[in-house]
Amino acid sequence: MHDKKELCDKIREIYPDIGECGINVDVTYDEERKAWVVDLKKDQHELKTYLEPEDADSCLDGKQCIGLGIQIAQLKDNITRGVS
């Protein structure tokens, strides 16, 4: 399994405006759910999604980033529209 920094770096690679447009991203591993937690914050809005380790590993191994891309795109869209 890859680590938190690799996943954060990949998210920023796919979405370079995260961080620069006021959206902060944090990634942690939830041992209880056995899934990565991707947390986006902008101003007073915060949204989280869970990403299966297999999806994260597939993306980080250069195979496919569809699951990660779709989930981050939805979070980013909701954050920029002010949905929480």
Biopython code that builds the backbone (N, CA, C, O; Angstrom):
import numpy as np
from Bio.PDB.StructureBuilder import StructureBuilder

atoms = [
    (1, "MET", "N", (0.852, -1.182, 0.000)),
    (1, "MET", "CA", (0.000, 0.000, 0.000)),
    (1, "MET", "C", (0.897, 1.245, 0.000)),
    (1, "MET", "O", (1.947, 1.272, 0.642)),
    (2, "HIS", "N", (0.472, 2.242, -0.713)),
    (2, "HIS", "CA", (1.214, 3.498, -0.793)),
    (2, "HIS", "C", (0.947, 4.343, 0.452)),
    (2, "HIS", "O", (0.120, 3.986, 1.291)),
    (3, "ASP", "N", (1.650, 5.459, 0.558)),
    (3, "ASP", "CA", (1.471, 6.285, 1.744)),
    (3, "ASP", "C", (0.709, 7.577, 1.441)),
    (3, "ASP", "O", (0.405, 7.901, 0.293)),
    (4, "LYS", "N", (0.421, 8.285, 2.507)),
    (4, "LYS", "CA", (-0.379, 9.519, 2.479)),
    (4, "LYS", "C", (0.229, 10.576, 1.557)),
    (4, "LYS", "O", (-0.494, 11.211, 0.790)),
    (5, "LYS", "N", (1.532, 10.770, 1.621)),
    (5, "LYS", "CA", (2.181, 11.795, 0.807)),
    (5, "LYS", "C", (2.041, 11.484, -0.678)),
    (5, "LYS", "O", (1.785, 12.383, -1.479)),
    (6, "GLU", "N", (2.208, 10.221, -1.048)),
    (6, "GLU", "CA", (2.064, 9.834, -2.454)),
    (6, "GLU", "C", (0.654, 10.132, -2.964)),
    (6, "GLU", "O", (0.479, 10.632, -4.075)),
    (7, "LEU", "N", (-0.344, 9.821, -2.143)),
    (7, "LEU", "CA", (-1.725, 10.057, -2.548)),
    (7, "LEU", "C", (-2.022, 11.550, -2.652)),
    (7, "LEU", "O", (-2.663, 11.982, -3.610)),
    (8, "CYS", "N", (-1.576, 12.336, -1.697)),
    (8, "CYS", "CA", (-1.749, 13.797, -1.759)),
    (8, "CYS", "C", (-1.077, 14.365, -3.006)),
    (8, "CYS", "O", (-1.655, 15.194, -3.708)),
    (9, "ASP", "N", (0.144, 13.914, -3.275)),
    (9, "ASP", "CA", (0.869, 14.393, -4.454)),
    (9, "ASP", "C", (0.124, 14.048, -5.736)),
    (9, "ASP", "O", (0.077, 14.862, -6.658)),
    (10, "LYS", "N", (-0.454, 12.862, -5.808)),
    (10, "LYS", "CA", (-1.194, 12.442, -7.004)),
    (10, "LYS", "C", (-2.445, 13.296, -7.185)),
    (10, "LYS", "O", (-2.767, 13.691, -8.305)),
    (11, "ILE", "N", (-3.147, 13.581, -6.100)),
    (11, "ILE", "CA", (-4.343, 14.429, -6.179)),
    (11, "ILE", "C", (-3.952, 15.805, -6.697)),
    (11, "ILE", "O", (-4.637, 16.368, -7.552)),
    (12, "ARG", "N", (-2.864, 16.343, -6.187)),
    (12, "ARG", "CA", (-2.407, 17.671, -6.649)),
    (12, "ARG", "C", (-1.924, 17.620, -8.100)),
    (12, "ARG", "O", (-2.035, 18.610, -8.824)),
    (13, "GLU", "N", (-1.390, 16.477, -8.525)),
    (13, "GLU", "CA", (-0.973, 16.320, -9.923)),
    (13, "GLU", "C", (-2.189, 16.336, -10.844)),
    (13, "GLU", "O", (-2.174, 16.982, -11.892)),
    (14, "ILE", "N", (-3.240, 15.625, -10.448)),
    (14, "ILE", "CA", (-4.460, 15.556, -11.259)),
    (14, "ILE", "C", (-5.207, 16.889, -11.215)),
    (14, "ILE", "O", (-5.738, 17.341, -12.230)),
    (15, "TYR", "N", (-5.247, 17.514, -10.043)),
    (15, "TYR", "CA", (-5.951, 18.786, -9.835)),
    (15, "TYR", "C", (-4.981, 19.827, -9.289)),
    (15, "TYR", "O", (-4.979, 20.090, -8.086)),
    (16, "PRO", "N", (-4.149, 20.428, -10.154)),
    (16, "PRO", "CA", (-3.132, 21.366, -9.662)),
    (16, "PRO", "C", (-3.695, 22.613, -8.999)),
    (16, "PRO", "O", (-2.973, 23.295, -8.270)),
    (17, "ASP", "N", (-4.973, 22.932, -9.233)),
    (17, "ASP", "CA", (-5.547, 24.121, -8.608)),
    (17, "ASP", "C", (-5.960, 23.880, -7.159)),
    (17, "ASP", "O", (-6.288, 24.832, -6.451)),
    (18, "ILE", "N", (-5.950, 22.621, -6.702)),
    (18, "ILE", "CA", (-6.224, 22.354, -5.293)),
    (18, "ILE", "C", (-5.025, 22.859, -4.506)),
    (18, "ILE", "O", (-3.880, 22.519, -4.807)),
    (19, "GLY", "N", (-5.295, 23.658, -3.516)),
    (19, "GLY", "CA", (-4.239, 24.282, -2.739)),
    (19, "GLY", "C", (-3.998, 25.706, -3.193)),
    (19, "GLY", "O", (-3.826, 26.605, -2.369)),
    (20, "GLU", "N", (-3.984, 25.917, -4.508)),
    (20, "GLU", "CA", (-3.736, 27.253, -5.024)),
    (20, "GLU", "C", (-4.995, 28.110, -5.061)),
    (20, "GLU", "O", (-4.908, 29.335, -4.987)),
    (21, "CYS", "N", (-6.150, 27.490, -5.173)),
    (21, "CYS", "CA", (-7.383, 28.277, -5.258)),
    (21, "CYS", "C", (-8.098, 28.324, -3.912)),
    (21, "CYS", "O", (-9.300, 28.585, -3.855)),
    (22, "GLY", "N", (-7.374, 28.078, -2.844)),
    (22, "GLY", "CA", (-7.978, 28.151, -1.523)),
    (22, "GLY", "C", (-8.572, 26.844, -1.045)),
    (22, "GLY", "O", (-9.175, 26.790, 0.027)),
    (23, "ILE", "N", (-8.409, 25.789, -1.828)),
    (23, "ILE", "CA", (-8.908, 24.480, -1.405)),
    (23, "ILE", "C", (-7.735, 23.690, -0.841)),
    (23, "ILE", "O", (-6.737, 23.469, -1.527)),
    (24, "ASN", "N", (-7.862, 23.270, 0.401)),
    (24, "ASN", "CA", (-6.824, 22.475, 1.048)),
    (24, "ASN", "C", (-7.218, 21.013, 1.011)),
    (24, "ASN", "O", (-8.395, 20.678, 1.142)),
    (25, "VAL", "N", (-6.251, 20.155, 0.836)),
    (25, "VAL", "CA", (-6.517, 18.717, 0.801)),
    (25, "VAL", "C", (-5.692, 18.034, 1.882)),
    (25, "VAL", "O", (-4.535, 18.382, 2.119)),
    (26, "ASP", "N", (-6.310, 17.055, 2.531)),
    (26, "ASP", "CA", (-5.612, 16.236, 3.503)),
    (26, "ASP", "C", (-6.042, 14.795, 3.279)),
    (26, "ASP", "O", (-7.184, 14.528, 2.905)),
    (27, "VAL", "N", (-5.135, 13.888, 3.506)),
    (27, "VAL", "CA", (-5.410, 12.467, 3.324)),
    (27, "VAL", "C", (-4.967, 11.729, 4.580)),
    (27, "VAL", "O", (-3.865, 11.949, 5.083)),
    (28, "THR", "N", (-5.828, 10.859, 5.080)),
    (28, "THR", "CA", (-5.482, 9.996, 6.206)),
    (28, "THR", "C", (-6.000, 8.601, 5.907)),
    (28, "THR", "O", (-6.865, 8.414, 5.051)),
    (29, "TYR", "N", (-5.465, 7.638, 6.616)),
    (29, "TYR", "CA", (-5.956, 6.265, 6.463)),
    (29, "TYR", "C", (-6.800, 5.916, 7.666)),
    (29, "TYR", "O", (-6.343, 6.026, 8.804)),
    (30, "ASP", "N", (-8.035, 5.495, 7.423)),
    (30, "ASP", "CA", (-8.960, 5.110, 8.484)),
    (30, "ASP", "C", (-8.834, 3.604, 8.697)),
    (30, "ASP", "O", (-9.322, 2.810, 7.892)),
    (31, "GLU", "N", (-8.177, 3.222, 9.788)),
    (31, "GLU", "CA", (-7.958, 1.801, 10.085)),
    (31, "GLU", "C", (-9.276, 1.041, 10.266)),
    (31, "GLU", "O", (-9.400, -0.112, 9.853)),
    (32, "GLU", "N", (-10.247, 1.696, 10.884)),
    (32, "GLU", "CA", (-11.528, 1.043, 11.147)),
    (32, "GLU", "C", (-12.262, 0.699, 9.850)),
    (32, "GLU", "O", (-12.793, -0.402, 9.702)),
    (33, "ARG", "N", (-12.286, 1.651, 8.912)),
    (33, "ARG", "CA", (-12.974, 1.431, 7.627)),
    (33, "ARG", "C", (-12.084, 0.804, 6.571)),
    (33, "ARG", "O", (-12.559, 0.393, 5.512)),
    (34, "LYS", "N", (-10.792, 0.731, 6.861)),
    (34, "LYS", "CA", (-9.815, 0.203, 5.906)),
    (34, "LYS", "C", (-9.912, 0.935, 4.582)),
    (34, "LYS", "O", (-9.985, 0.320, 3.518)),
    (35, "ALA", "N", (-9.912, 2.277, 4.665)),
    (35, "ALA", "CA", (-10.029, 3.117, 3.475)),
    (35, "ALA", "C", (-9.301, 4.438, 3.702)),
    (35, "ALA", "O", (-9.129, 4.880, 4.838)),
    (36, "TRP", "N", (-8.879, 5.057, 2.608)),
    (36, "TRP", "CA", (-8.299, 6.391, 2.659)),
    (36, "TRP", "C", (-9.408, 7.417, 2.803)),
    (36, "TRP", "O", (-10.452, 7.296, 2.162)),
    (37, "VAL", "N", (-9.196, 8.418, 3.631)),
    (37, "VAL", "CA", (-10.134, 9.525, 3.795)),
    (37, "VAL", "C", (-9.505, 10.738, 3.118)),
    (37, "VAL", "O", (-8.432, 11.194, 3.512)),
    (38, "VAL", "N", (-10.186, 11.257, 2.095)),
    (38, "VAL", "CA", (-9.728, 12.459, 1.408)),
    (38, "VAL", "C", (-10.613, 13.593, 1.898)),
    (38, "VAL", "O", (-11.835, 13.548, 1.757)),
    (39, "ASP", "N", (-9.987, 14.606, 2.473)),
    (39, "ASP", "CA", (-10.691, 15.711, 3.117)),
    (39, "ASP", "C", (-10.333, 17.007, 2.394)),
    (39, "ASP", "O", (-9.170, 17.411, 2.369)),
    (40, "LEU", "N", (-11.342, 17.658, 1.803)),
    (40, "LEU", "CA", (-11.137, 18.949, 1.148)),
    (40, "LEU", "C", (-11.774, 20.038, 1.986)),
    (40, "LEU", "O", (-12.884, 19.875, 2.492)),
    (41, "LYS", "N", (-11.060, 21.161, 2.132)),
    (41, "LYS", "CA", (-11.571, 22.290, 2.914)),
    (41, "LYS", "C", (-11.383, 23.569, 2.126)),
    (41, "LYS", "O", (-10.360, 23.777, 1.475)),
    (42, "LYS", "N", (-12.393, 24.421, 2.199)),
    (42, "LYS", "CA", (-12.304, 25.766, 1.641)),
    (42, "LYS", "C", (-13.164, 26.670, 2.507)),
    (42, "LYS", "O", (-14.366, 26.448, 2.652)),
    (43, "ASP", "N", (-12.545, 27.685, 3.078)),
    (43, "ASP", "CA", (-13.235, 28.585, 3.990)),
    (43, "ASP", "C", (-13.918, 27.770, 5.091)),
    (43, "ASP", "O", (-13.257, 26.998, 5.785)),
    (44, "GLN", "N", (-15.232, 27.934, 5.257)),
    (44, "GLN", "CA", (-15.933, 27.204, 6.314)),
    (44, "GLN", "C", (-16.499, 25.862, 5.829)),
    (44, "GLN", "O", (-17.129, 25.141, 6.604)),
    (45, "HIS", "N", (-16.281, 25.527, 4.567)),
    (45, "HIS", "CA", (-16.806, 24.282, 4.000)),
    (45, "HIS", "C", (-15.763, 23.169, 4.080)),
    (45, "HIS", "O", (-14.570, 23.386, 3.868)),
    (46, "GLU", "N", (-16.254, 21.974, 4.391)),
    (46, "GLU", "CA", (-15.379, 20.812, 4.456)),
    (46, "GLU", "C", (-16.158, 19.596, 3.986)),
    (46, "GLU", "O", (-17.287, 19.363, 4.418)),
    (47, "LEU", "N", (-15.545, 18.824, 3.097)),
    (47, "LEU", "CA", (-16.163, 17.599, 2.597)),
    (47, "LEU", "C", (-15.144, 16.479, 2.624)),
    (47, "LEU", "O", (-13.951, 16.701, 2.419)),
    (48, "LYS", "N", (-15.631, 15.261, 2.883)),
    (48, "LYS", "CA", (-14.772, 14.084, 2.932)),
    (48, "LYS", "C", (-15.338, 12.990, 2.040)),
    (48, "LYS", "O", (-16.547, 12.890, 1.829)),
    (49, "THR", "N", (-14.431, 12.180, 1.527)),
    (49, "THR", "CA", (-14.839, 10.989, 0.804)),
    (49, "THR", "C", (-13.894, 9.862, 1.187)),
    (49, "THR", "O", (-12.774, 10.102, 1.637)),
    (50, "TYR", "N", (-14.348, 8.650, 1.006)),
    (50, "TYR", "CA", (-13.534, 7.474, 1.303)),
    (50, "TYR", "C", (-13.116, 6.828, -0.001)),
    (50, "TYR", "O", (-13.916, 6.699, -0.928)),
    (51, "LEU", "N", (-11.870, 6.427, -0.066)),
    (51, "LEU", "CA", (-11.304, 5.828, -1.258)),
    (51, "LEU", "C", (-10.722, 4.472, -0.874)),
    (51, "LEU", "O", (-9.896, 4.367, 0.033)),
    (52, "GLU", "N", (-11.167, 3.445, -1.577)),
    (52, "GLU", "CA", (-10.670, 2.102, -1.303)),
    (52, "GLU", "C", (-9.170, 2.032, -1.606)),
    (52, "GLU", "O", (-8.712, 2.610, -2.592)),
    (53, "PRO", "N", (-8.407, 1.333, -0.769)),
    (53, "PRO", "CA", (-6.962, 1.224, -0.997)),
    (53, "PRO", "C", (-6.619, 0.682, -2.391)),
    (53, "PRO", "O", (-5.628, 1.093, -2.995)),
    (54, "GLU", "N", (-7.440, -0.239, -2.894)),
    (54, "GLU", "CA", (-7.183, -0.810, -4.214)),
    (54, "GLU", "C", (-7.277, 0.262, -5.299)),
    (54, "GLU", "O", (-6.478, 0.267, -6.236)),
    (55, "ASP", "N", (-8.252, 1.175, -5.177)),
    (55, "ASP", "CA", (-8.401, 2.263, -6.150)),
    (55, "ASP", "C", (-7.219, 3.220, -6.074)),
    (55, "ASP", "O", (-6.699, 3.655, -7.101)),
    (56, "ALA", "N", (-6.796, 3.546, -4.857)),
    (56, "ALA", "CA", (-5.652, 4.435, -4.677)),
    (56, "ALA", "C", (-4.385, 3.788, -5.230)),
    (56, "ALA", "O", (-3.611, 4.439, -5.931)),
    (57, "ASP", "N", (-4.170, 2.508, -4.917)),
    (57, "ASP", "CA", (-2.977, 1.806, -5.399)),
    (57, "ASP", "C", (-2.962, 1.719, -6.917)),
    (57, "ASP", "O", (-1.916, 1.904, -7.539)),
    (58, "SER", "N", (-4.106, 1.440, -7.512)),
    (58, "SER", "CA", (-4.186, 1.353, -8.969)),
    (58, "SER", "C", (-3.781, 2.671, -9.615)),
    (58, "SER", "O", (-3.039, 2.685, -10.597)),
    (59, "CYS", "N", (-4.259, 3.754, -9.073)),
    (59, "CYS", "CA", (-3.930, 5.079, -9.601)),
    (59, "CYS", "C", (-2.449, 5.389, -9.400)),
    (59, "CYS", "O", (-1.777, 5.837, -10.329)),
    (60, "LEU", "N", (-1.950, 5.157, -8.215)),
    (60, "LEU", "CA", (-0.559, 5.466, -7.914)),
    (60, "LEU", "C", (0.415, 4.571, -8.670)),
    (60, "LEU", "O", (1.568, 4.944, -8.888)),
    (61, "ASP", "N", (-0.049, 3.393, -9.068)),
    (61, "ASP", "CA", (0.786, 2.481, -9.852)),
    (61, "ASP", "C", (0.702, 2.773, -11.349)),
    (61, "ASP", "O", (1.284, 2.054, -12.161)),
    (62, "GLY", "N", (-0.032, 3.843, -11.713)),
    (62, "GLY", "CA", (-0.111, 4.256, -13.106)),
    (62, "GLY", "C", (-1.085, 3.451, -13.956)),
    (62, "GLY", "O", (-1.000, 3.479, -15.183)),
    (63, "LYS", "N", (-2.004, 2.736, -13.322)),
    (63, "LYS", "CA", (-2.941, 1.899, -14.079)),
    (63, "LYS", "C", (-4.203, 2.658, -14.445)),
    (63, "LYS", "O", (-4.510, 2.805, -15.628)),
    (64, "GLN", "N", (-4.929, 3.135, -13.474)),
    (64, "GLN", "CA", (-6.160, 3.879, -13.739)),
    (64, "GLN", "C", (-6.522, 4.726, -12.540)),
    (64, "GLN", "O", (-6.413, 4.289, -11.395)),
    (65, "CYS", "N", (-6.961, 5.959, -12.821)),
    (65, "CYS", "CA", (-7.299, 6.911, -11.760)),
    (65, "CYS", "C", (-8.753, 7.351, -11.854)),
    (65, "CYS", "O", (-9.100, 8.433, -11.379)),
    (66, "ILE", "N", (-9.594, 6.544, -12.448)),
    (66, "ILE", "CA", (-10.983, 6.945, -12.657)),
    (66, "ILE", "C", (-11.699, 7.165, -11.328)),
    (66, "ILE", "O", (-12.316, 8.212, -11.129)),
    (67, "GLY", "N", (-11.628, 6.198, -10.417)),
    (67, "GLY", "CA", (-12.315, 6.329, -9.130)),
    (67, "GLY", "C", (-11.840, 7.541, -8.355)),
    (67, "GLY", "O", (-12.648, 8.321, -7.850)),
    (68, "LEU", "N", (-10.539, 7.698, -8.263)),
    (68, "LEU", "CA", (-9.968, 8.846, -7.557)),
    (68, "LEU", "C", (-10.373, 10.148, -8.241)),
    (68, "LEU", "O", (-10.786, 11.097, -7.575)),
    (69, "GLY", "N", (-10.257, 10.195, -9.549)),
    (69, "GLY", "CA", (-10.586, 11.408, -10.301)),
    (69, "GLY", "C", (-12.030, 11.828, -10.146)),
    (69, "GLY", "O", (-12.320, 13.006, -9.939)),
    (70, "ILE", "N", (-12.936, 10.873, -10.243)),
    (70, "ILE", "CA", (-14.369, 11.184, -10.122)),
    (70, "ILE", "C", (-14.698, 11.687, -8.721)),
    (70, "ILE", "O", (-15.407, 12.682, -8.571)),
    (71, "GLN", "N", (-14.192, 11.011, -7.702)),
    (71, "GLN", "CA", (-14.514, 11.412, -6.327)),
    (71, "GLN", "C", (-13.943, 12.790, -6.002)),
    (71, "GLN", "O", (-14.619, 13.605, -5.374)),
    (72, "ILE", "N", (-12.716, 13.058, -6.418)),
    (72, "ILE", "CA", (-12.109, 14.359, -6.136)),
    (72, "ILE", "C", (-12.818, 15.452, -6.930)),
    (72, "ILE", "O", (-13.035, 16.548, -6.414)),
    (73, "ALA", "N", (-13.181, 15.165, -8.180)),
    (73, "ALA", "CA", (-13.898, 16.155, -8.999)),
    (73, "ALA", "C", (-15.231, 16.524, -8.348)),
    (73, "ALA", "O", (-15.595, 17.699, -8.307)),
    (74, "GLN", "N", (-15.960, 15.529, -7.841)),
    (74, "GLN", "CA", (-17.244, 15.802, -7.179)),
    (74, "GLN", "C", (-17.034, 16.621, -5.910)),
    (74, "GLN", "O", (-17.767, 17.578, -5.659)),
    (75, "LEU", "N", (-16.046, 16.254, -5.117)),
    (75, "LEU", "CA", (-15.769, 17.017, -3.895)),
    (75, "LEU", "C", (-15.393, 18.453, -4.241)),
    (75, "LEU", "O", (-15.902, 19.401, -3.643)),
    (76, "LYS", "N", (-14.495, 18.602, -5.215)),
    (76, "LYS", "CA", (-14.032, 19.931, -5.603)),
    (76, "LYS", "C", (-15.201, 20.782, -6.103)),
    (76, "LYS", "O", (-15.303, 21.959, -5.757)),
    (77, "ASP", "N", (-16.062, 20.205, -6.899)),
    (77, "ASP", "CA", (-17.222, 20.929, -7.414)),
    (77, "ASP", "C", (-18.135, 21.366, -6.271)),
    (77, "ASP", "O", (-18.581, 22.513, -6.233)),
    (78, "ASN", "N", (-18.410, 20.458, -5.345)),
    (78, "ASN", "CA", (-19.260, 20.785, -4.203)),
    (78, "ASN", "C", (-18.634, 21.876, -3.327)),
    (78, "ASN", "O", (-19.328, 22.783, -2.869)),
    (79, "ILE", "N", (-17.353, 21.787, -3.105)),
    (79, "ILE", "CA", (-16.649, 22.784, -2.291)),
    (79, "ILE", "C", (-16.723, 24.166, -2.965)),
    (79, "ILE", "O", (-17.027, 25.161, -2.306)),
    (80, "THR", "N", (-16.447, 24.227, -4.268)),
    (80, "THR", "CA", (-16.425, 25.520, -4.945)),
    (80, "THR", "C", (-17.830, 26.124, -5.048)),
    (80, "THR", "O", (-17.974, 27.340, -5.167)),
    (81, "ARG", "N", (-18.859, 25.281, -5.002)),
    (81, "ARG", "CA", (-20.231, 25.792, -5.014)),
    (81, "ARG", "C", (-20.718, 26.102, -3.604)),
    (81, "ARG", "O", (-21.806, 26.654, -3.438)),
    (82, "GLY", "N", (-19.934, 25.757, -2.589)),
    (82, "GLY", "CA", (-20.310, 26.083, -1.211)),
    (82, "GLY", "C", (-21.209, 25.069, -0.561)),
    (82, "GLY", "O", (-21.902, 25.387, 0.405)),
    (83, "VAL", "N", (-21.215, 23.848, -1.067)),
    (83, "VAL", "CA", (-22.038, 22.786, -0.470)),
    (83, "VAL", "C", (-21.227, 22.139, 0.637)),
    (83, "VAL", "O", (-20.033, 21.886, 0.472)),
    (84, "SER", "N", (-21.870, 21.869, 1.766)),
    (84, "SER", "CA", (-21.156, 21.154, 2.837)),
    (84, "SER", "C", (-22.038, 20.079, 3.423)),
    (84, "SER", "O", (-21.620, 19.367, 4.336)),
]
sb = StructureBuilder()
sb.init_structure("model")
sb.init_model(0)
sb.init_chain("A")
sb.init_seg("    ")
for serial, (resi, resn, name, xyz) in enumerate(atoms, 1):
    if name == "N":
        sb.init_residue(resn, " ", resi, " ")
    sb.init_atom(name, np.array(xyz, "f"), 0.0, 1.0, " ", f" {name:<3s}", serial, name[0])
structure = sb.get_structure()
